[in-house]
Amino acid sequence: MAGNSAAVLCQPDGTLGRSSAIQENQSNGTRVDSRALTSTNTDFTFSLYKELTLKNPDKNIVFSPLSISAALAVLSLGANNNTLQEILKGLKFNLTETPEADIHLGLGQLLLMFGQPNEELQISIGSTMFVEKQMQILAEFKEKARALYQAEVSSVDFQKPHEAKKLINDFVRKQTQGKIKDLISDLDEDTVMVLVNYIYFKGKWETPFDPDLTFASDFYVDNEKTVKVPMMKVKFLTTPYFRDEELSCTVVELKYTGNASALFILPDQGKMQHVEASLQPETLRKWRDSLMPRKIEELSLPKFAISTDYSLQDILPQLGIREVFSTQADLSGITGSRELRVSQVVHKAVLDVAERGTEAAAATGLLMRGSALIRNPLRVNFNRPFLMIISDTNTQTPLFMAKIMNPKGN
């Protein structure tokens, strides 16, 4: 199970400018190649992951790149000039190859697809803008946000910050099934808009772990530290597997029922940084292309629930998204004047992996019982730090990414 939420907080910056709006022609827009969109999303995922790791070394990491990029994409509909260019480039879109209108169409279609009701897999994702009730939002911005991203606008009295905060947090808690409790910790009286994106994922393993086999075991956090964790176990599992000798890691895919799977990457002892440095869209493509069904005699994976929260206004400038946080910000497409800037971007994530599944992911495996002779018995034990990427299997879009340094929490 995973819940994620990102919020963008905007304040007036005290300067006024002229209005300009992007004109887009949806009818003859060329569709974004889904493979290119996946590569872009993966590039953003890994770029952000590397920055989060630099800021939080030796800590658990979990975030939803899709939630963050969706929030920024909605914001970019109201951005102009350099502010707009920075946001889209920061999200790793190539504006010379893909026109802006096509970026929104492609990303919007992707989010719409994930939001379709599905009996086997629960994914809900959405955006809402909470706007100061005195502030006039341009009709064109509202219409585009709704048409492209199903983003709704809700009127709030930010002059009563305590009530506004409760309203927003209650909304997010409800949309993430109670997983994200307090997205916004404080609002100051200058806040005039909060843009929230949430994603909630609940998937059942195609081959669940038997709770009776879960046992207490050591997890080696590093050379000096071990912690006792509940270790889930499955025997005689046939599932996609790849041993990457070049990067000194083992890659296993576990599928959820429905169109999702979790890729688990287990670096050899002391090789985590080596693997992290190599994370690129091509690496992920190579792993996916190299996965082959393999019988694993015994697979052990810790049962864990971790949560994180990040203030991304400290991180996004490292990806080139700077101007939107300054008095130079041009968000004139939202109100018609250049009075807005982003003051905070908050992101909270929760990842819960247990015997029956994950609240936030998907995986493939056939349980084979019997005493078939295995020539080279293969055992995979996730008893040291590892990476996890939950993706939609139709598009290979990363929904969540995590690094589990300590299943017991940081």
C-alpha positions as CSV (number, residue, x, y, z in Angstrom):
1,M,0.0,0.0,0.0
2,A,1.3,3.4,-0.8
3,G,-0.1,6.8,-0.4
4,N,1.7,9.9,-1.7
5,S,0.8,13.5,-1.7
6,A,2.5,16.6,-3.0
7,A,1.4,20.2,-2.4
8,V,2.6,23.4,-4.0
9,L,2.0,26.5,-1.8
10,C,1.8,29.9,-3.6
11,Q,2.1,33.4,-2.2
12,P,1.8,36.8,-3.7
13,D,5.3,38.2,-4.5
14,G,4.3,41.9,-4.6
15,T,5.0,42.6,-8.2
16,L,2.5,42.9,-11.1
17,G,2.9,42.2,-14.7
18,R,1.0,41.7,-17.9
19,S,-1.2,38.7,-18.7
20,S,-0.3,36.2,-21.3
21,A,-1.8,32.8,-22.0
22,I,-0.6,29.8,-23.9
23,Q,-2.9,28.9,-26.8
24,E,-3.0,25.3,-27.5
25,N,-4.7,23.4,-30.2
26,Q,-5.8,20.0,-28.8
27,S,-7.5,18.9,-32.0
28,N,-4.4,18.6,-34.1
29,G,-1.8,18.0,-31.4
30,T,0.4,15.1,-32.2
31,R,0.2,12.4,-29.5
32,V,3.2,12.0,-27.3
33,D,5.0,8.7,-27.9
34,S,4.3,6.7,-24.7
35,R,7.8,5.2,-24.8
36,A,9.3,8.7,-24.9
37,L,7.0,9.8,-22.1
38,T,8.0,6.8,-20.0
39,S,11.7,7.5,-20.5
40,T,11.1,11.2,-19.5
41,N,9.2,10.1,-16.4
42,T,12.0,7.7,-15.5
43,D,14.6,10.3,-16.1
44,F,12.8,12.7,-13.7
45,T,12.3,9.8,-11.1
46,F,16.1,9.0,-11.0
47,S,17.2,12.6,-11.1
48,L,15.0,13.4,-8.1
49,Y,16.0,10.2,-6.4
50,K,19.7,11.2,-6.6
51,E,19.0,14.6,-5.1
52,L,16.9,13.1,-2.3
53,T,19.7,10.6,-1.6
54,L,22.3,13.4,-1.4
55,K,20.2,15.3,1.1
56,N,19.2,12.2,3.1
57,P,22.2,9.8,3.0
58,D,21.7,6.5,4.8
59,K,18.0,7.2,5.2
60,N,14.9,5.4,3.9
61,I,13.5,7.2,0.8
62,V,10.1,6.8,-0.7
63,F,8.3,9.2,-3.1
64,S,5.9,9.2,-6.0
65,P,7.6,10.9,-9.0
66,L,4.2,10.9,-10.8
67,S,2.5,12.8,-8.0
68,I,5.2,15.5,-8.0
69,S,5.3,15.8,-11.8
70,A,1.5,16.0,-12.0
71,A,1.4,18.8,-9.4
72,L,4.2,20.7,-11.3
73,A,2.5,20.1,-14.7
74,V,-0.8,21.6,-13.5
75,L,1.2,24.6,-12.1
76,S,3.0,25.0,-15.4
77,L,-0.3,25.6,-17.2
78,G,-0.3,29.0,-15.5
79,A,3.4,29.6,-16.0
80,N,4.9,31.7,-18.8
81,N,8.3,32.6,-20.3
82,N,11.4,31.3,-18.4
83,T,9.3,30.1,-15.4
84,L,7.4,27.7,-17.7
85,Q,10.6,26.6,-19.5
86,E,12.3,25.8,-16.2
87,I,9.4,23.7,-14.9
88,L,9.1,21.6,-18.0
89,K,12.8,21.1,-18.5
90,G,13.1,20.2,-14.8
91,L,10.5,17.5,-15.4
92,K,12.9,16.3,-18.1
93,F,10.8,17.2,-21.1
94,N,12.6,18.2,-24.3
95,L,10.7,21.3,-25.6
96,T,12.4,21.2,-28.9
97,E,11.2,17.7,-29.6
98,T,7.7,17.9,-27.9
99,P,5.5,20.9,-28.0
100,E,4.1,22.0,-24.7
101,A,0.5,21.2,-25.6
102,D,1.5,17.6,-26.5
103,I,3.3,17.3,-23.1
104,H,0.1,18.1,-21.3
105,L,-2.0,15.9,-23.5
106,G,0.3,12.9,-23.0
107,L,0.7,13.3,-19.3
108,G,-3.0,14.0,-18.9
109,Q,-4.0,10.9,-20.8
110,L,-1.6,8.8,-18.7
111,L,-3.1,10.1,-15.4
112,L,-6.6,9.5,-16.8
113,M,-5.7,5.9,-17.7
114,F,-4.4,5.2,-14.2
115,G,-7.6,6.6,-12.7
116,Q,-9.9,4.0,-14.4
117,P,-11.7,1.8,-11.9
118,N,-10.1,-1.6,-11.6
119,E,-11.3,-4.5,-9.5
120,E,-7.8,-6.0,-9.1
121,L,-5.7,-3.0,-8.5
122,Q,-6.6,0.3,-6.7
123,I,-4.9,3.4,-8.0
124,S,-6.4,6.8,-7.4
125,I,-4.6,10.0,-8.4
126,G,-5.9,13.5,-8.6
127,S,-5.2,17.2,-8.3
128,T,-7.1,20.0,-6.5
129,M,-6.3,23.7,-6.2
130,F,-7.3,25.4,-2.9
131,V,-7.6,29.1,-3.7
132,E,-8.0,32.1,-1.5
133,K,-11.7,33.0,-1.9
134,Q,-10.9,36.7,-2.6
135,M,-8.5,35.7,-5.5
136,Q,-9.8,35.7,-9.1
137,I,-8.5,32.8,-11.2
138,L,-8.5,33.1,-15.0
139,A,-11.3,31.0,-16.5
140,E,-8.8,29.7,-19.2
141,F,-6.5,28.3,-16.5
142,K,-9.4,26.6,-14.7
143,E,-10.7,25.1,-17.9
144,K,-7.3,23.8,-19.0
145,A,-6.5,22.4,-15.6
146,R,-9.9,20.6,-15.6
147,A,-9.8,19.4,-19.2
148,L,-6.2,18.2,-19.2
149,Y,-5.7,17.0,-15.6
150,Q,-9.3,16.8,-14.1
151,A,-7.9,19.3,-11.6
152,E,-10.7,21.0,-9.6
153,V,-10.6,24.4,-7.9
154,S,-11.9,24.8,-4.3
155,S,-12.4,28.1,-2.6
156,V,-10.8,28.5,0.9
157,D,-10.4,31.4,3.4
158,F,-6.7,31.5,4.0
159,Q,-7.2,34.4,6.5
160,K,-8.3,31.6,8.8
161,P,-5.1,29.4,8.4
162,H,-6.0,26.8,11.0
163,E,-9.4,26.0,9.4
164,A,-7.8,26.1,5.9
165,K,-5.1,23.7,6.9
166,K,-7.7,21.3,8.4
167,L,-9.8,21.4,5.3
168,I,-6.8,20.6,3.0
169,N,-5.4,17.9,5.3
170,D,-8.8,16.2,5.7
171,F,-9.2,16.1,2.0
172,V,-5.8,14.5,1.4
173,R,-6.4,12.0,4.3
174,K,-9.7,10.9,2.7
175,Q,-8.2,10.6,-0.8
176,T,-5.3,8.5,0.4
177,Q,-7.5,6.2,2.6
178,G,-6.0,7.7,5.8
179,K,-2.4,7.0,4.8
180,I,-1.3,10.7,4.5
181,K,-2.5,12.4,7.6
182,D,-1.0,15.9,7.8
183,L,0.3,17.0,4.5
184,I,0.4,20.6,5.4
185,S,2.0,21.3,8.8
186,D,1.8,25.1,8.8
187,L,0.2,27.8,6.6
188,D,1.2,31.5,6.9
189,E,-1.2,34.3,6.3
190,D,0.4,35.1,2.9
191,T,-0.6,31.8,1.3
192,V,-3.2,32.4,-1.4
193,M,-3.2,29.0,-3.1
194,V,-2.3,25.4,-2.3
195,L,-2.1,23.0,-5.2
196,V,-2.4,19.4,-4.0
197,N,-1.8,16.2,-5.9
198,Y,-2.4,12.8,-4.3
199,I,-1.8,9.2,-5.3
200,Y,-3.0,6.1,-3.6
201,F,-2.0,2.6,-4.6
202,K,-3.1,-0.8,-3.2
203,G,-2.1,-4.0,-4.9
204,K,-2.3,-7.6,-4.0
205,W,0.7,-9.9,-4.9
206,E,-0.1,-12.3,-7.7
207,T,1.7,-14.9,-5.4
208,P,1.1,-13.8,-1.8
209,F,3.6,-14.7,0.9
210,D,2.3,-17.2,3.5
211,P,2.0,-15.3,6.8
212,D,2.8,-18.6,8.6
213,L,6.3,-18.5,7.0
214,T,7.1,-15.0,8.2
215,F,10.0,-15.2,10.7
216,A,12.2,-12.8,12.7
217,S,15.5,-12.3,11.0
218,D,18.5,-10.0,10.8
219,F,18.6,-7.1,8.4
220,Y,22.1,-5.7,7.8
221,V,21.7,-2.0,7.7
222,D,25.5,-1.5,7.3
223,N,28.7,-3.2,8.4
224,E,28.1,-2.3,12.1
225,K,24.4,-2.3,12.5
226,T,21.8,-5.1,12.3
227,V,18.1,-4.9,13.1
228,K,15.6,-7.7,13.7
229,V,12.8,-7.6,11.1
230,P,9.8,-9.7,10.2
231,M,11.0,-11.5,7.1
232,M,8.5,-12.8,4.6
233,K,9.3,-15.9,2.7
234,V,8.1,-17.7,-0.4
235,K,9.4,-21.0,-1.7
236,F,9.7,-22.4,-5.2
237,L,8.6,-19.2,-6.9
238,T,8.9,-18.7,-10.6
239,T,9.3,-15.0,-11.3
240,P,11.2,-12.6,-13.6
241,Y,14.8,-12.5,-12.5
242,F,18.1,-10.9,-13.7
243,R,21.6,-11.0,-12.3
244,D,23.4,-7.8,-13.4
245,E,27.1,-8.7,-13.1
246,E,28.2,-5.3,-14.6
247,L,26.4,-3.4,-11.8
248,S,26.8,-6.1,-9.1
249,C,23.1,-6.4,-8.3
250,T,20.2,-8.8,-8.5
251,V,16.9,-7.7,-10.0
252,V,13.6,-9.5,-9.2
253,E,10.2,-8.5,-10.4
254,L,7.1,-9.4,-8.2
255,K,3.8,-8.9,-9.9
256,Y,0.6,-7.6,-8.5
257,T,-2.8,-8.8,-9.8
258,G,-3.8,-6.2,-12.4
259,N,-1.4,-4.0,-14.4
260,A,1.3,-3.3,-11.9
261,S,4.6,-4.8,-10.6
262,A,7.4,-4.1,-8.2
263,L,11.0,-4.3,-9.2
264,F,13.3,-5.1,-6.4
265,I,17.0,-4.3,-6.9
266,L,19.4,-5.8,-4.4
267,P,22.9,-4.4,-4.7
268,D,25.8,-6.7,-3.6
269,Q,27.3,-5.8,-0.2
270,G,28.8,-2.3,-0.4
271,K,27.6,-1.7,-4.0
272,M,24.5,0.5,-3.3
273,Q,26.3,3.8,-4.4
274,H,27.6,2.1,-7.5
275,V,24.1,1.0,-8.5
276,E,22.6,4.5,-7.6
277,A,25.2,6.3,-9.7
278,S,24.2,4.1,-12.7
279,L,20.4,4.8,-12.4
280,Q,19.2,6.1,-15.8
281,P,16.3,5.3,-18.1
282,E,18.6,3.0,-20.1
283,T,19.6,1.0,-17.0
284,L,15.9,0.4,-16.1
285,R,15.2,-0.6,-19.8
286,K,18.1,-3.0,-19.8
287,W,16.9,-4.6,-16.5
288,R,13.4,-5.0,-17.9
289,D,14.6,-6.4,-21.2
290,S,16.9,-8.8,-19.4
291,L,14.4,-10.2,-16.9
292,M,13.7,-13.9,-17.5
293,P,11.4,-16.3,-15.6
294,R,13.5,-18.1,-13.1
295,K,12.6,-20.6,-10.4
296,I,13.8,-19.2,-7.1
297,E,14.0,-21.9,-4.4
298,E,13.5,-19.3,-1.6
299,L,12.9,-15.6,-1.7
300,S,13.0,-13.6,1.5
301,L,11.7,-10.0,1.7
302,P,11.2,-7.9,4.8
303,K,7.7,-6.8,5.8
304,F,7.9,-3.0,6.4
305,A,6.0,0.2,6.5
306,I,8.0,3.4,6.0
307,S,7.0,7.0,5.5
308,T,8.9,10.2,4.5
309,D,8.1,13.8,4.0
310,Y,10.1,16.3,2.0
311,S,10.2,20.0,1.4
312,L,11.0,20.0,-2.3
313,Q,11.6,23.8,-2.6
314,D,15.1,22.9,-1.4
315,I,15.5,20.1,-3.9
316,L,13.8,21.2,-7.2
317,P,16.2,24.1,-7.8
318,Q,18.9,21.4,-8.2
319,L,16.9,20.1,-11.2
320,G,16.8,23.6,-12.6
321,I,13.4,24.7,-11.3
322,R,14.4,28.0,-9.6
323,E,12.5,31.0,-10.9
324,V,9.1,29.9,-9.7
325,F,10.3,30.2,-6.1
326,S,11.6,33.8,-6.6
327,T,10.1,37.3,-7.1
328,Q,10.9,36.7,-10.8
329,A,8.2,34.0,-11.0
330,D,5.8,34.4,-13.9
331,L,2.6,32.6,-13.0
332,S,0.5,35.2,-14.8
333,G,-1.5,32.5,-16.6
334,I,-3.2,31.8,-13.3
335,T,-4.5,35.2,-12.3
336,G,-3.5,37.5,-15.1
337,S,-0.9,39.3,-13.1
338,R,2.6,38.4,-11.9
339,E,1.8,38.5,-8.3
340,L,2.2,34.8,-7.4
341,R,5.3,32.7,-6.5
342,V,5.6,29.3,-5.0
343,S,6.7,29.3,-1.4
344,Q,6.7,25.6,-0.6
345,V,6.4,22.2,-2.2
346,V,5.7,19.5,0.3
347,H,5.6,15.8,-0.5
348,K,4.7,13.0,1.9
349,A,4.8,9.3,1.1
350,V,3.9,6.1,2.8
351,L,4.9,2.6,1.6
352,D,3.5,-0.5,3.3
353,V,4.7,-3.9,2.0
354,A,3.2,-7.0,3.6
355,E,2.3,-10.7,2.9
356,R,-0.8,-10.0,0.9
357,G,0.5,-7.1,-1.1
358,T,1.5,-3.5,-1.1
359,E,-0.5,-0.4,-0.4
360,A,1.0,1.2,-3.7
361,A,2.3,-1.4,-6.3
362,A,2.2,-4.6,-8.6
363,A,4.1,-8.1,-9.3
364,T,4.2,-11.5,-11.4
365,G,4.9,-14.9,-9.9
366,L,3.7,-18.5,-10.1
367,L,3.8,-20.6,-7.0
368,M,5.1,-24.0,-7.8
369,R,5.0,-26.6,-5.1
370,G,6.7,-29.9,-5.4
371,S,10.1,-31.4,-5.1
372,A,11.4,-30.8,-8.6
373,L,15.2,-31.0,-8.5
374,I,16.8,-27.7,-8.9
375,R,20.3,-28.0,-10.4
376,N,21.5,-24.6,-9.1
377,P,19.3,-23.7,-6.2
378,L,18.7,-20.0,-6.3
379,R,18.0,-18.1,-3.1
380,V,17.4,-14.4,-2.9
381,N,17.5,-12.8,0.5
382,F,16.7,-9.1,0.8
383,N,18.5,-8.8,4.1
384,R,20.4,-5.6,3.3
385,P,19.5,-2.2,1.8
386,F,17.7,-2.5,-1.5
387,L,15.7,-0.4,-4.0
388,M,12.1,-0.8,-5.0
389,I,10.3,0.7,-8.0
390,I,6.5,0.2,-8.4
391,S,5.3,0.6,-12.0
392,D,2.3,0.4,-14.2
393,T,3.1,-2.5,-16.4
394,N,1.2,-1.3,-19.5
395,T,3.3,1.9,-19.8
396,Q,6.2,1.0,-17.5
397,T,5.6,4.4,-15.8
398,P,7.2,4.5,-12.3
399,L,4.5,5.2,-9.7
400,F,6.7,5.0,-6.6
401,M,10.3,4.6,-5.9
402,A,11.9,3.7,-2.6
403,K,15.2,2.9,-1.0
404,I,14.9,0.6,2.1
405,M,17.9,1.3,4.2
406,N,16.2,0.2,7.5
407,P,12.8,-1.6,7.4
408,K,12.3,-0.6,11.0
409,G,12.3,3.1,10.0
410,N,15.1,5.7,10.1
